[in-house]
Amino acid sequence: MDCGGSDLSVLKSEVSKANKTMGCNMSLKIHFLHSHLEFYPENLGPVSDENGERFHQDISNMGSRYGGKWNPKMLADYIWTLKMDIPQAKHSRQAKYTRK
């Protein structure tokens, strides 16, 4: 999906017309995006399926690491692994409790 300016404005107007025709109200998020699309930079670039594939592979690995049981700590662990993949990021993970 390309985030080009002219295509985006055409798409925006078509979605707006379709919503009005069906009598649908826009959600607050859609309204915000609809009203502020011109502020997004032109260099966002095309969206790739590689990111989605990587996400599913990473989540699969996390699931096997946690023994197939899903819990909220998995999200924190996943975000931490993403941060570790960024070479210029500063890592300051500290233990909450000290052992005596």
N, C-alpha and C positions, 0 to 999 in steps of 0.2 A: 504494500500500500504506500503510495507516494503522497507526501504531505505538501503538494504544490499548492500555491495560493489560489490560482483561478479554478482549479478542479475542486478545491475545498469550498470555495464560495458557492459554486454551482451545487455541490452536494448539500451544503447548508440550506440553500433556498429550497431545494427539492424536498428535503426532510421536513422543513417548516410547512411547506404547502401540503404535504401528505398528512401531517399532524392536524392541520386545520380542517382538511377535508373529512378526516375521520372523527373530528371533534375531540381529539386527545389533548390533554394538557401535558406540557413538558415537565419532567422532573427538575428539581433545582440544579442538579449536576449538569444535565443536558442544556438547560437554559444558560448556565454560566459558560459552558464550552461554546455554545451557539453564539453568545454575545461577545466572546473574547478570542475567537479564532485568529483574528488578524494580529494578535500580539505574539503568537508563536513564531519562533524563528523559521526562516525558510530552509535552514540547513539541518532540519531534523532527519532527513533522509528516509529511505524506504525501510519498512519494518520487515524483519527477517524471521523465518520460521526457526532458524537455528537457536534463537534465544528460548523459544518455547520448548524445543527438543532438549536443550541443556537443562532447563528447569525440571522437566519430567525425569530426566536421567538423574539429576541431583536429588530430587525427592525420592526416587526409587532407592538410591543409595542410602539416604537417611532412613527410609523405612526399614531396610535390612539392618542398618546399624542399631536401630531401636527395637529390633526383634518383631517388626510388623505391628507394634502397638503405637498408635498415634497419640501424641500428647502436645501440649502447648510449648514445651521446651524445644521441640523439633524446629519450630520457626526461628527461635533465637539462635539455635545452632546453625541453621541454614544461612541466616543473615551473617553470622560470624564467619562462616566459610567463604561467603561472597566477599566480605571485607578483607579476608586474608589473601584473596586472589588479586587484590589491587596492590601493585608494588609500591606506589608512593604513599599509601595510607599508613598512618601511625597506629600501632597496635598498643593498646594500654589495658589489656584485660587483666583484672585483678580478682583475687579470691575475696568473697564477701566475709568469710570467717577464717581466722587463723587457727591452726592446730596447736594444741598445748601438749 
